[in-house]
């Protein structure tokens, strides 16, 4: 993958793969290209070079909708929720359910029922499904965004810093959710700054630096020091992308 | 949103057209009442009502009506007054319906009054060449369609400039306002067309449907139809979503640019409809008579609880918002107070309404 903004090379031949039923962590220092790589893979931005393969065949995403059509869902760092809409509306944003094909009259009741089920499945409790998400806590908003991704993902979920804004309890919930999703045979890609958390949940850790993958670790055998070393460039180990 | 003259700011939620319990969530969540879920009970309903913006705006309207009724017993609270107020506000209401959609997308449309005039002028130009005063109903209908299309086209161009060329709505529609006004003067040569089909004036302008003036029937029907569209359809939901967070909407696969163009085209089309109503009402193209309509319309929508930052507001609020200044004006005239106090009063009420709303919104978001 390659992507540049003007003279800034955000992605410089970064390579990445995800497999079903596996949690892969993507780590790197600020500006290493993590978020850019995820946005490319989620169809939110177009790469300048490189290719995306699904089950071995190349695909092109010209919009997030294309990626979603392939069962790829993303939880963005900024959550991408509409703050004035309620949780059920956000869960179905862009995928509303209708009473009739035409005119397109919303089936609010069904959307609410589905939303309640989706939240319940993840053990999420919201005080009021009809309150605008602007009034929810940071953790609750995060839950809504995660639930939305989980509800529709059939292949891959990208989670960009999913626990950054959360308290301890909610953080544990999100990690539980990640395990549950993984056990469904979905590939989970976790972008995080939190090394202990990464080692706790990931099966595999990929390190990005300056737009390239510089190292790959099996999480079970890696230590925080090793990860930090690879991120900062002070350590170079068995990275298949190493220079 | 653009730092527009009335620096109104976030105004909280709103909700659905009439008959609804006006849940505070406002926004796309819309008519909560259909839920039929376990959460009934008077307390919940009360909470919703207290939180709903419309409750307070409606209360303000009722207090105004009561005040003038008490001050001028037997003179204010009459059906004739209300009928007259509603007729005089018909064009404003129709434009406010379109403006509500635009403001919900965090936009603003300053061109409404000018597009009203231009659409009326273009329609009347057609009438002048097709029978003039004695034009048939078919001609009248064709002319009306031409007027609506003129407005819709004008609005679509503005929407294109906003969505694709990314010129801020304030400037786009200010330019549109100037250009449409200029075009009207060019077409008419600066003097109003005073030949309007008699059937149009006598029926739509002066007549009624079973005692209810056509102007009222048409303007309220417009508000109800588009209020339902706003609250219950995909188009409405996307309007809220685009205004609430364009980024979230885009990532959710919503065609944000296309939707904006449609919304501005809708606002233009409704200005065109208002243009036909104005022709019928005044028997003239009134090219100099609508310079401040844009401000009146925006005031109404904001008084009705819509947020200039987008995503919050409702059609019911807008309808109430249209009638607050109208009732105030009529009332002041009846109790013999200089009518220009109305402008002062509306200014104060507008600032107070926005301040109160911000205050309530801050309270809510803190919890």
Interface residues (C-beta under 8 A of the other chain):
Chain A: X44 X63 X64 X65 X68 X74 X76 X78 X79 X80 X81 X82 X83 X84 X85 X86 X88 X89 X90 X93 X94 X95 X96 X98 X103 X104 X105 X106 X108 X109 X112 X130 X131 X132 X134 X135
Chain B: X13 X23 X24 X25 X26 X27 X28 X29 X30 X31 X32 X34 X35 X36 X37 X232 X233 X234 X235 X237 X240 X241 X243 X244 X245 X247 X248 X249 X250 X251 X252 X253 X254 X310 X311 X312 X364 X365 X367
